[in-house]
Amino acid sequence: MSPQLPELPITEVLPAIRQALAQAHELVLEAPPGAGKTTLVPLALVNEPWLSGQKIIMLEPRRMAARAAARRMASLLGEQAGQTVGYRIRQETRVSQHTRIEVITEGILTRMLIDDPSLEGVGLLIFDEFHERSMDADFGLALALQSRELFRDDSNPLRLLVMSATLDGYAIATLLGGAERVRSAGKMFPVTLHYGQAKRLDDNIVKQMLNTLPGIIREHTGSVLVFLPGQAEINQIAAHLDQKQKDPEQQDTLILPLYGALPLREQQRAIEPMAGKRKVVLATDIAETSLTIEGISVVVDSGLCREPCFDPATGMTRLQTRRISKDSSVQRMGRAGRLGPGHCYRLWSEQQQAQLAQQSTAQILQADLAPLALQLIAWGVNDINELSWLDPPPPGPMSQALNLLQSLGAIHATSQAVSLTNSSLSPHGVLMANMPTHPRLAHMLITAAHHGLGSYGAALAALLSDRSPLGRDHGADLSTQLAIVIGEQHCHSQYRGWLQRTQQQAKNFQQLLGRIKAESTASPVNAACATGFLSACAYPDRIGHRKPGRSNHYLLSNGRTAILDPNDALGNSEWLAIAEVGGSMDRSDKASNDRIFSASALDPALFTGALQELLEAKDILLWDEQADRFNAEHIQRIGKLLFQRKRIQQIPPEARIEALLELISKRGLGLLPWTPSIRQWQARVMLLHNLDSETWPNFSDEYLLANAGSWLAPYLDSINKLADFQRLDLQSILSTLLPWPLPQQLQEQAPPTLQVPSGSQIRIDYTQTPPVLSVKLQEMFGCVDTPTIANGRVKLMLHMLSPAQRPLQITQDLAGFWNSSYFDVQKEMKGRYPKHRWPDQPLLEKPGRSIKNKKF
């Protein structure tokens, strides 16, 4: 028999849910916050005949919600968590052989599926709060759909129930193959909305809240839930309100923070009822849906949330403060109307409310996809489209994730362009995939074990898994924080809860490393350098080198610049291994906005030892643009950081020639010693090439430049500086490109000069098209036909010159000139040059070099 359940709004649709899942293998349930779906639906289904004694697994997006849901269900059964109802979250498991309903955080499902793709013994998967669209939930659902298609059949189906407070139910139902949709109207008392003034995203929300919140607390008697973007704002406002509690009227009011990093005991204080006290709960968006906070009748909403957003261009995840969606604003408002009529104060205008996006962006569209990529390869996916996605992972971030995995040694790629199709896990990658942490930290853990630094690595991985609160008191130095984690330094009492969780996580990591032995070939690492070494292993793209003259500005190996607090003791370090760096994406994305939040000093000697694989060595042979001479150096880089450079004394000839050819390609053929005669020779060859390209080679500048490696390279050995180019015998170099008998034919078909009727040898200008013969008019008397070259195929352009060597006529029709235009020239020239010959019958006149009349 099913347990006796309390009457909640969801109770009305429980029969429809039972019937739908008895008849089909998938269902979409839409129910608003407070309807009771998280607590009552699993209990209502646990004894359904179709389960046949199998488990129900319910996924929650947050640890706090998973624990609270399991404990609430267990209490309804009169049990403790771990009996019929249990939970599994990071560092905490409460399950037994009697557990029928298991509440887990979403990431755990992926590991369960990879370990057992058939999910043997599980009859129903419930995806709760799916509207939050976490990447783990999207991926888990995609894997579950493929898993049941491959490993389950109708005799033993895996049923899927997707539950949401606000969701495009049609889209998810379509993804599930046309699943039925059940809706619960829920029950919410009227909530009076109060709007504030229009505000910008970068307005000081703490100041606004402190101007508003005290008056609201005084005006109302019920408990107040305040939604703030993050922990920093919560702490600032809590500190201010704590001072107000000295007022006798406020002594029955408890100021309680609520965010994911709080110790469990403090989280429970914020959630559970307090007899005789009212609460002001300062919460992040963790309180939007999956947690029920007792006694709330007033909501004060900042309208902001803070979420990580991955930038594939830099490989960095930044915390982005953004406006919430309309759906989120409705969920937050609903918290005020669960017990009775309530009030919701929105610190933005009604007009701005209308401008909000309808739904939040799915995490898979803006997250670091490295964990997803590693698990996809471990699952055996060769193509993203093999899985069914509500939103498929975007290709840009996926490509960046695969490149990161390759740089960490997790995958082999069969071609230069890394993709899912050509990637497979290396032995190192198999170990990484089995580590329940980000691939960066998994790589660091395994490397630590190989170097005999397992305890350091486990403690550092635990420290980096969650944001550490120690930075506020101890600065950015990870070494100091790590010393506290491993017990070498005292921890302030306010951080004891965090410390216990972190130390437990370190023990868990160390247990995982128990099977990995140190490698005898691993380079030794001094314990004093361990933190920097291990951080560099995890974040090789964030190694920082201090900029010259800028004590707190560091250039990173990914090309970015980040700033360390000028008062931080780490500023004495020239090299840093940076674990956490970020800035605001709400402002222009400038390097100056990137700040270093956690790092450790890095000994550069490691780059020639344990970190030598990060060094990229290359011989750079460049032309020094300032000195205009050849320069060759051996360069060692760490990403985009210069580590070391040395001048190369003995330069390999091939490398020299390659660099010089690159210079010529950049600057052009003008570097070579062209003379007018060489240009004429080139033009003569090109004239014949244009007439007969099969016989005559192409000597155009474009062709010569593009093929300089084939004709010029053998003559570049002696080039060290720009002046050396001028000593090249360019005419001889080019002439060797003309095979015999073309040199002889060049003289015959494109002669450099032409004998005119006067007997003079006149040079032809081949650099013009057509070639030009500039000759004094009197030297052409008696000549009727226009001179030609190239066996008569090309007529020369005649420039008939005056005594002053200026063209009187330009023509390719010499006969026509004598019969017409000449007489106009004669008339004008007789008056200007009366002593020169201007005969009336030029074709009967004897040509000659002398242009004057004999009588003169």
Secondary structure, DSSP 8 states (H G I E B T S, - for coil): --------GGGGGHHHHHHHHHH-SEEEEE--TTSSHHHHHHHHHTT-GGGTT-EEEEEESSHHHHHHHHHHHHHHTT--TTSSEEEEETTEEE--TT--EEEEEHHHHHHHHHH-TT-TTEEEEEETTGGG--HHHHHHHHHHHHHHHHH--TTS--EEEEEESS--HHHHHHHTTS-EEEE-------EEEEE-----TTS-HHHHHHHHHHHHHHH--SEEEEE-SSHHHHHHHHHHHHHHTTSGGGTTEEEEEE-TTS-HHHHHHHHS--TT-EEEEEE-GGGSSS---TTEEEEEE-SEEEEEEEETTTTEEEEEEEE--HHHHHHHHHGGGSSSSEEEEESS-HHHHHHS-SS---GGGTS--HHHHHHHHHHT-SSGGGS--SS---HHHHHHHHHHHHHTT-EEESSSS--STTEEE-HHHHHHHTSSS-HHHHHHHHHHHHTT-HHHHHHHHHHHHS--TTHHHHTTBHHHHHHHHTTSS---GGGHHHHHHHHHHHHHHHHHGGG----TTS----GGGHHHHHHHHH-GGGEEEE-TT-TTEEEETTS-EEE--TT-GGGG-SEEEEEEEE--SSS---GGG-EEEEEEE--GGGGGTTTGGG-EEEEEEEEETTTTEEEEEEEEEETTEEEEEEE-SS--HHHHHHHHHHHHHHH-GGGS---HHHHHHHHHHHHHHHH-TTTS----HHHHHHTHHHHTGGG-TT--BGGGGGGS-HHHHHHTTS-TTHHHHHHHHS-SEEE-TTS-EEEEETTSSS-EEEEEGGGGTT--S--EETTTTEE-EEEEE-TTS-EEEEES-HHHIIIIIHHHHHHHHHHH-TTB---S-GGGS---S--B-TT-
